[in-house]
Amino acid sequence: MSGAGPDFVAFDRVVETRLEGWTRELVEYLAIASEGGDPAGLRAAADWTADRLRRLGATVEILELPDAPPLVVGEVGDGPRTLNAVQHYDVQPAEPLELWTTPPYEPDIRDGRVWARGATDNKGELLPRVWAVEAWLEAHGPLPCRVRFLVEGQEETGSSALDALLDLRPSLREADAALIEGGGLDLSGRPTIVGGGKGIVVIELNLRTMTQDAHSSLSVVLPNAGHRLVQALATFWDAEGRPAVAGLDAGKRPPTPAQRETLARMDLRELDDIRAEWGVERFLGGLDGVAALEAATFETTLNVQGLWAGHTEATPKTVTPAEAHARLDIRIVPDQAPDEMIAAVRRHLDAHGYADVEIVAREGEPAWWTPPDHAVVTTAARVSEAVAGLEASIGISMPGTVPMHQVCARHRVPATSLGAGRADCRAHAPDENIRIEDLATATRITGRFLDAFARLPEVPRVP
């Protein structure tokens, strides 16, 4: 496709006219409690998603496997290029409920935002892509490219069935580019663009020291599982809280000079946003500036998600626990294998005298990065700048994990972020929210990306 692009005046007018109704639509979607482990809620969200894509005019197929939420596939348009929009309808658990200002599945509109679980991650990021297609069709007619929505229900719990679901229709992986589930603006409104995400390994550590819990008066002579597991975990990090498990660097692809140069050009105000949003004065180890960006991008992480043992209810119960448990996640970078990370933890425990701690693998998926100078990434930056009116900050990878390896690796498909989530949207936390004006911004950015992507002279595969 060549020549001048369309005039987006008509497109933007559609967005302005439809935004109020679209926001009501988001409220309806957010009222579905589609948490992982809730088959009824996940099914309701899958059905809602499929119905919405049908109303868009998409050809919809629901792919299913036993014991897995369905993958909703919707295709619209017949342009010469195909863009996979990788999304999900499942959400993080809403607990602790008492920390929400309003109930998480009773969406509330206040202060120019929509507040509910999933408002940003990912229902409030999915729908602007649907709306962008809808606005294009209304303002300009046929799409300039084919848009394929791949909307899964297991992203928040590891996307463990996604490979198998995609294998039911291998052609679904054949695309010219892919959109990561969301994108970002910093707190000043500056777009942030990345070409991928880290991989992840989730494990549980389980320990039993006795046949059953004991009266706490016997704690002076009986082994407390909580004590022992805490002692084991204390060996995992150094005094500054940085990972101390040998082998977590196994297979890591070293940063290239171009990647380091990209980070050196990034706006360091993003670090101020992080400190402000989470109320911390300093990062671990005193990291700051480019060194902090490099750590967040290139380092393998080691994090405790949860730790539990014995009696944790409000009313005291004087027991010495026989069992203790911890759940950890490890974020990995390209070329690292989940199995190697688990093996490193096993060796560490054994070497420190904790062979009795059992490891259970829960999730594992590799990383997928697209070079920051790839045409798909720079195009996302360019159209984001056109809408936001501020120069985009291009990074290497988001710190979190998205299932782009499953979707993109087989055919070396380039991927980019694209959207308008912000650091203060509280994704995964109580009072998750999204600005209504940012819903419109994300829609306008997406519409312009569809046009610019279709007009690229070429779209190279990822090396």
C-alpha positions as CSV (number, residue, x, y, z in Angstrom):
1,M,0.0,0.0,0.0
2,S,1.4,3.4,-1.0
3,G,0.5,7.0,-1.3
4,A,-0.8,9.5,1.3
5,G,-2.7,8.2,4.3
6,P,-6.4,9.1,5.1
7,D,-7.5,12.2,6.7
8,F,-8.2,11.2,10.4
9,V,-10.6,14.1,11.0
10,A,-13.5,11.8,10.3
11,F,-12.0,9.0,12.3
12,D,-11.4,11.2,15.3
13,R,-15.0,12.5,15.1
14,V,-16.3,9.0,15.3
15,V,-14.1,8.4,18.4
16,E,-15.4,11.6,20.0
17,T,-19.0,10.8,19.2
18,R,-18.9,7.1,20.3
19,L,-16.7,7.4,23.4
20,E,-19.6,7.8,25.9
21,G,-21.3,4.7,24.6
22,W,-18.0,2.8,24.4
23,T,-17.3,3.6,28.0
24,R,-20.7,2.1,29.0
25,E,-19.7,-1.0,27.0
26,L,-16.4,-1.2,29.0
27,V,-18.4,-1.0,32.2
28,E,-20.5,-3.9,31.1
29,Y,-17.4,-6.0,30.3
30,L,-15.7,-5.1,33.6
31,A,-18.7,-6.4,35.6
32,I,-17.8,-9.9,34.5
33,A,-15.6,-11.4,37.2
34,S,-13.4,-13.4,34.9
35,E,-10.7,-14.5,37.4
36,G,-8.5,-17.4,36.7
37,G,-9.9,-20.6,38.3
38,D,-13.5,-19.5,37.8
39,P,-14.8,-21.4,34.8
40,A,-18.2,-19.7,34.8
41,G,-16.7,-16.2,34.9
42,L,-14.2,-17.0,32.2
43,R,-16.8,-18.6,30.0
44,A,-19.1,-15.5,30.4
45,A,-16.2,-13.2,29.5
46,A,-15.3,-15.4,26.5
47,D,-18.8,-15.3,25.2
48,W,-19.1,-11.6,25.7
49,T,-15.8,-11.1,23.8
50,A,-17.0,-13.3,20.9
51,D,-20.3,-11.5,20.7
52,R,-18.6,-8.1,20.6
53,L,-16.2,-9.2,17.8
54,R,-19.2,-10.5,15.8
55,R,-20.9,-7.1,16.2
56,L,-17.7,-5.6,14.9
57,G,-18.2,-7.7,11.7
58,A,-15.4,-10.2,12.5
59,T,-15.5,-13.8,11.6
60,V,-15.3,-15.5,15.0
61,E,-14.1,-18.9,16.1
62,I,-13.9,-20.2,19.6
63,L,-11.1,-22.8,20.1
64,E,-11.4,-25.1,23.0
65,L,-9.5,-27.8,24.8
66,P,-10.4,-29.7,28.0
67,D,-9.6,-27.9,31.3
68,A,-8.6,-24.7,29.6
69,P,-10.5,-21.4,29.0
70,P,-11.4,-20.9,25.3
71,L,-9.3,-18.9,22.8
72,V,-11.6,-16.4,21.0
73,V,-10.4,-15.7,17.5
74,G,-11.9,-12.8,15.5
75,E,-10.7,-11.8,12.0
76,V,-11.8,-8.7,10.2
77,G,-10.5,-7.2,6.9
78,D,-8.7,-8.7,4.0
79,G,-5.7,-6.4,3.4
80,P,-2.5,-7.9,2.1
81,R,-0.9,-7.8,5.6
82,T,-2.1,-9.5,8.8
83,L,-1.8,-8.0,12.3
84,N,-2.3,-10.3,15.3
85,A,-3.8,-8.4,18.3
86,V,-2.8,-10.5,21.3
87,Q,-5.2,-9.9,24.2
88,H,-6.9,-11.6,27.1
89,Y,-10.2,-11.6,28.9
90,D,-9.1,-13.1,32.2
91,V,-8.1,-10.8,35.1
92,Q,-6.1,-11.0,38.3
93,P,-7.8,-11.9,41.5
94,A,-9.4,-8.9,43.2
95,E,-8.3,-9.6,46.8
96,P,-7.8,-8.0,49.2
97,L,-11.3,-6.7,48.7
98,E,-11.2,-4.4,51.7
99,L,-8.7,-2.2,50.0
100,W,-11.0,-1.3,47.1
101,T,-12.8,2.0,47.3
102,T,-15.8,0.5,45.4
103,P,-16.3,-3.3,44.7
104,P,-14.0,-4.5,42.0
105,Y,-16.8,-6.0,39.8
106,E,-19.2,-3.0,40.3
107,P,-17.4,-0.6,37.9
108,D,-17.5,3.0,39.1
109,I,-16.9,6.1,37.0
110,R,-15.4,9.0,39.0
111,D,-12.7,11.6,38.6
112,G,-12.6,11.0,34.8
113,R,-11.7,7.3,35.2
114,V,-13.3,3.9,35.2
115,W,-12.5,1.9,38.4
116,A,-12.8,-1.9,38.4
117,R,-10.6,-5.0,38.1
118,G,-9.5,-5.3,34.5
119,A,-10.0,-1.6,33.8
120,T,-6.5,-1.5,32.4
121,D,-5.3,-5.1,32.3
122,N,-6.7,-6.1,29.9
123,K,-10.3,-5.2,29.1
124,G,-9.6,-1.5,29.0
125,E,-6.7,-2.2,26.6
126,L,-8.5,-4.7,24.4
127,L,-11.6,-2.6,23.6
128,P,-9.8,0.4,22.2
129,R,-8.4,-1.9,19.5
130,V,-11.9,-3.1,18.7
131,W,-13.2,0.5,18.7
132,A,-10.3,1.5,16.4
133,V,-11.4,-1.0,13.9
134,E,-15.0,0.0,14.3
135,A,-14.2,3.7,13.9
136,W,-12.1,3.0,10.8
137,L,-14.9,1.0,9.2
138,E,-17.4,3.8,9.9
139,A,-15.1,6.7,8.8
140,H,-13.1,5.1,5.9
141,G,-14.6,1.8,4.9
142,P,-12.6,-1.4,4.4
143,L,-9.5,-1.9,6.6
144,P,-6.1,-1.4,5.1
145,C,-4.9,-4.7,6.6
146,R,-6.4,-7.8,8.2
147,V,-6.7,-7.6,12.0
148,R,-6.8,-10.9,13.8
149,F,-7.8,-10.8,17.5
150,L,-6.4,-13.6,19.6
151,V,-8.1,-13.3,23.0
152,E,-7.2,-15.9,25.6
153,G,-8.5,-16.6,29.1
154,Q,-5.3,-17.8,30.8
155,E,-2.8,-15.0,30.4
156,E,-2.8,-14.1,34.1
157,T,-2.1,-17.7,35.0
158,G,0.7,-18.4,32.6
159,S,-0.9,-19.1,29.2
160,S,-0.1,-22.8,29.6
161,A,-2.7,-23.9,27.0
162,L,-2.1,-21.2,24.5
163,D,0.5,-23.2,22.4
164,A,-1.9,-26.1,22.2
165,L,-4.9,-23.9,21.3
166,L,-2.9,-22.2,18.5
167,D,-1.8,-25.6,17.3
168,L,-5.5,-26.3,16.5
169,R,-5.2,-23.7,13.8
170,P,-1.5,-23.3,12.9
171,S,-2.2,-20.5,10.4
172,L,-3.1,-18.3,13.4
173,R,0.6,-17.8,14.0
174,E,1.2,-16.6,10.4
175,A,1.2,-12.9,10.6
176,D,3.3,-9.9,9.5
177,A,3.3,-8.3,13.0
178,A,1.7,-8.6,16.4
179,L,0.5,-6.2,19.0
180,I,1.3,-6.9,22.6
181,E,-1.7,-6.7,24.8
182,G,-1.3,-3.1,25.9
183,G,1.0,0.0,25.8
184,G,1.8,3.0,27.9
185,L,1.9,6.6,28.6
186,D,4.0,8.0,31.4
187,L,2.4,10.2,34.0
188,S,3.2,13.3,31.8
189,G,1.4,11.7,28.8
190,R,4.6,10.7,26.9
191,P,4.2,7.4,25.0
192,T,6.4,4.5,26.0
193,I,6.9,1.8,23.3
194,V,8.6,-1.6,23.7
195,G,9.1,-4.6,21.4
196,G,8.4,-7.5,23.8
197,G,8.3,-8.8,27.4
198,K,10.3,-11.0,29.7
199,G,9.4,-14.6,30.1
200,I,8.4,-16.1,33.4
201,V,8.8,-19.1,35.7
202,V,6.5,-19.6,38.6
203,I,7.3,-22.2,41.3
204,E,6.0,-23.2,44.7
205,L,8.2,-24.2,47.5
206,N,6.6,-26.7,49.9
207,L,8.1,-27.9,53.2
208,R,6.8,-30.4,55.9
209,T,8.6,-30.8,59.1
210,M,6.1,-32.9,61.2
211,T,3.1,-35.1,60.6
212,Q,0.7,-32.5,61.9
213,D,0.6,-29.1,63.6
214,A,1.5,-29.0,67.2
215,H,0.6,-26.9,70.3
216,S,2.9,-23.9,70.3
217,S,4.1,-24.7,73.8
218,L,6.2,-27.5,72.1
219,S,7.9,-25.1,69.7
220,V,11.0,-25.2,71.9
221,V,11.6,-28.8,70.9
222,L,9.6,-29.3,67.6
223,P,10.7,-28.1,64.2
224,N,8.5,-25.2,62.9
225,A,8.0,-25.4,59.1
226,G,7.6,-21.6,58.9
227,H,10.9,-21.0,60.6
228,R,12.7,-23.4,58.3
229,L,11.3,-22.1,55.1
230,V,12.0,-18.5,56.0
231,Q,15.6,-19.5,56.8
232,A,15.8,-21.1,53.4
233,L,14.4,-18.1,51.6
234,A,16.8,-15.8,53.4
235,T,19.6,-17.3,51.4
236,F,18.0,-16.3,48.1
237,W,18.9,-12.6,48.2
238,D,21.8,-10.5,49.3
239,A,21.7,-7.8,52.0
240,E,20.4,-5.3,49.3
241,G,17.6,-7.6,48.2
242,R,19.2,-8.6,44.9
243,P,19.1,-12.3,43.8
244,A,21.8,-14.5,45.2
245,V,20.9,-17.8,43.5
246,A,23.8,-19.0,41.3
247,G,22.7,-20.0,37.8
248,L,19.9,-17.6,37.2
249,D,22.1,-16.1,34.4
250,A,22.2,-19.4,32.5
251,G,21.6,-18.9,28.8
252,K,21.1,-15.2,29.1
253,R,21.6,-13.3,25.8
254,P,24.0,-10.4,26.5
255,P,22.7,-6.9,25.7
256,T,23.9,-5.5,22.4
257,P,25.5,-2.1,22.1
258,A,22.4,-0.9,20.2
259,Q,20.1,-2.0,23.1
260,R,22.3,-0.2,25.6
261,E,22.2,2.9,23.5
262,T,18.4,2.7,23.3
263,L,18.1,2.6,27.1
264,A,20.6,5.5,27.4
265,R,18.2,7.6,25.3
266,M,15.1,6.8,27.4
267,D,13.4,9.4,29.5
268,L,14.6,8.9,33.1
269,R,11.4,10.5,34.4
270,E,9.8,7.0,34.1
271,L,11.9,6.1,37.2
272,D,10.5,9.0,39.1
273,D,7.0,7.8,38.2
274,I,7.8,4.4,39.6
275,R,9.2,5.7,42.9
276,A,6.2,8.1,43.2
277,E,3.5,5.6,42.5
278,W,4.9,3.0,45.0
279,G,6.1,5.4,47.6
280,V,9.7,4.5,47.7
281,E,12.7,6.8,48.0
282,R,15.3,4.5,46.5
283,F,15.6,1.3,44.4
284,L,17.3,-1.8,45.7
285,G,21.0,-1.6,45.8
286,G,20.8,2.2,45.3
287,L,20.3,1.7,41.6
288,D,19.3,4.8,39.6
289,G,19.4,6.3,36.1
290,V,20.4,4.1,33.2
291,A,21.7,1.4,35.6
292,A,18.2,1.0,37.0
293,L,16.7,0.8,33.5
294,E,19.3,-1.8,32.5
295,A,18.6,-3.9,35.6
296,A,14.8,-3.8,35.0
297,T,15.4,-4.8,31.4
298,F,18.3,-7.2,31.2
299,E,18.4,-8.8,34.7
300,T,16.7,-12.1,35.7
301,T,14.4,-11.4,38.6
302,L,13.6,-13.5,41.7
303,N,10.5,-12.5,43.6
304,V,8.3,-13.9,46.4
305,Q,4.6,-13.7,45.4
306,G,3.3,-15.2,48.7
307,L,4.4,-16.9,51.8
308,W,2.1,-18.9,54.1
309,A,2.2,-21.3,57.1
310,G,0.2,-22.2,60.1
311,H,-2.8,-20.2,61.2
312,T,-3.4,-16.9,59.5
313,E,-7.0,-16.0,60.4
314,A,-7.9,-13.0,62.6
315,T,-8.5,-15.0,65.7
316,P,-5.2,-16.3,67.2
317,K,-4.5,-20.0,67.3
318,T,-1.4,-21.1,69.1
319,V,0.1,-23.7,66.8
320,T,3.6,-24.7,65.6
321,P,3.0,-25.3,61.8
322,A,3.9,-28.6,60.3
323,E,3.8,-27.2,56.7
324,A,5.0,-24.0,55.0
325,H,4.7,-22.8,51.5
326,A,6.0,-20.0,49.3
327,R,5.3,-19.0,45.7
328,L,8.0,-17.4,43.7
329,D,8.3,-15.9,40.2
330,I,11.4,-15.6,38.1
331,R,11.3,-13.2,35.1
332,I,13.7,-14.3,32.3
333,V,15.2,-12.8,29.2
334,P,15.7,-14.1,25.6
335,D,17.4,-17.5,25.3
336,Q,16.8,-18.5,28.9
337,A,14.9,-21.7,29.5
338,P,12.4,-22.1,32.3
339,D,13.7,-25.6,33.2
340,E,17.2,-24.2,33.8
341,M,15.9,-21.6,36.3
342,I,14.1,-24.4,38.3
343,A,17.3,-26.4,38.2
344,A,19.3,-23.4,39.6
345,V,16.9,-23.1,42.5
346,R,17.1,-26.8,43.2
347,R,20.9,-26.7,43.3
348,H,20.8,-23.6,45.6
349,L,18.5,-25.3,48.1
350,D,20.5,-28.5,48.1
351,A,23.8,-26.6,48.5
352,H,22.5,-24.7,51.5
353,G,21.2,-27.7,53.3
354,Y,17.5,-27.5,52.3
355,A,17.1,-30.6,50.2
356,D,13.8,-31.2,52.1
357,V,12.2,-28.2,50.4
358,E,10.0,-29.5,47.5
359,I,9.8,-27.5,44.2
360,V,6.6,-27.6,42.2
361,A,6.6,-25.8,38.8
362,R,3.4,-23.8,38.1
363,E,4.2,-21.7,35.0
364,G,6.9,-21.3,32.4
365,E,7.2,-19.3,29.2
366,P,10.2,-17.8,27.4
367,A,10.8,-14.2,26.5
368,W,10.3,-12.6,23.0
369,W,11.9,-9.3,22.0
370,T,11.7,-7.3,18.8
371,P,14.7,-5.0,18.2
372,P,13.9,-1.4,19.1
373,D,14.9,-0.1,15.7
374,H,12.5,-2.5,13.9
375,A,10.0,-0.8,11.6
376,V,7.0,-2.1,13.5
377,V,8.3,-0.6,16.8
378,T,9.3,2.7,15.3
379,T,6.0,3.0,13.5
380,A,4.2,2.5,16.8
381,A,6.3,5.2,18.3
382,R,5.6,7.6,15.4
383,V,1.8,7.3,15.5
384,S,1.8,7.5,19.3
385,E,3.7,10.8,19.1
386,A,1.3,12.1,16.5
387,V,-1.6,11.6,18.9
388,A,0.0,12.4,22.2
389,G,2.0,15.4,20.9
390,L,5.1,14.2,22.8
391,E,8.1,12.3,21.6
392,A,7.9,8.6,22.4
393,S,10.3,6.8,24.6
394,I,11.4,3.5,23.0
395,G,12.6,0.7,25.3
396,I,13.7,-2.9,24.9
397,S,11.1,-4.8,26.9
398,M,8.4,-4.4,29.4
399,P,9.5,-5.8,32.8
400,G,6.5,-8.1,32.9
401,T,5.5,-11.1,30.8
402,V,3.3,-11.5,27.8
403,P,2.8,-14.6,25.7
404,M,4.5,-13.3,22.6
405,H,6.9,-16.2,22.3
406,Q,4.0,-18.6,21.8
407,V,2.4,-16.3,19.2
408,C,5.5,-15.0,17.4
409,A,8.5,-17.2,17.7
410,R,7.7,-19.9,15.2
411,H,7.5,-17.4,12.3
412,R,9.8,-14.8,13.8
413,V,7.0,-12.2,13.9
414,P,7.8,-8.7,15.1
415,A,5.8,-7.3,18.0
416,T,5.2,-3.9,19.6
417,S,3.3,-2.4,22.4
418,L,0.6,0.2,21.5
419,G,-1.7,1.9,23.9
420,A,-2.3,4.3,26.8
421,G,-2.0,2.5,30.2
422,R,-0.2,4.5,32.9
423,A,1.8,3.7,36.0
424,D,-1.0,4.9,38.2
425,C,-3.6,2.6,36.7
426,R,-2.9,0.1,39.5
427,A,-3.0,-3.0,37.3
428,H,-3.0,-6.1,39.5
429,A,-3.7,-4.0,42.6
430,P,-6.8,-2.7,44.4
431,D,-8.5,0.3,42.8
432,E,-7.4,-0.6,39.3
433,N,-8.5,2.1,36.9
434,I,-8.1,3.8,33.5
435,R,-8.6,7.3,32.4
436,I,-11.5,7.8,30.0
437,E,-9.5,10.2,27.9
438,D,-6.8,7.6,27.6
439,L,-9.3,5.1,26.2
440,A,-9.9,7.7,23.4
441,T,-6.1,8.2,23.0
442,A,-5.5,4.5,22.7
443,T,-8.3,4.2,20.0
444,R,-6.8,7.1,18.0
445,I,-3.3,5.7,18.2
446,T,-4.5,2.2,17.1
447,G,-6.4,3.6,14.1
448,R,-3.3,5.4,12.9
449,F,-1.1,2.4,13.4
450,L,-3.4,0.2,11.2
451,D,-2.8,2.7,8.3
452,A,0.9,3.2,8.9
453,F,1.6,-0.5,9.3
454,A,-0.2,-1.2,6.0
455,R,1.9,1.4,4.2
456,L,5.3,0.2,5.4
457,P,7.6,-0.7,2.4
458,E,8.5,-3.9,4.1
459,V,8.1,-5.7,7.5
460,P,11.2,-7.8,8.2
461,R,11.1,-10.9,10.3
462,V,12.9,-10.8,13.7
463,P,16.5,-12.0,13.3
